[in-house]
Amino acid sequence: MSSFHLFWTIALVIMFVCIILWAWSGARTKDFEEAARLPLDDGDDTHPNESIKGNHHV
């Protein structure tokens, strides 16, 4: 049974290291920068007060 546990421990450590290397690779930098800006980008170019009905200034 111990060789079974040893195999899975080594396999999971290798998978973990591969995921870390993939996440921190230079190819992912652009994706992470875009994801970091998502909370700041509301996707709407209007002012927040302009979207409320009845609050139009003439």
Helices and strands as residue ranges (DSSP letters): H 2-23, G 26-28, H 29-37, G 48-51
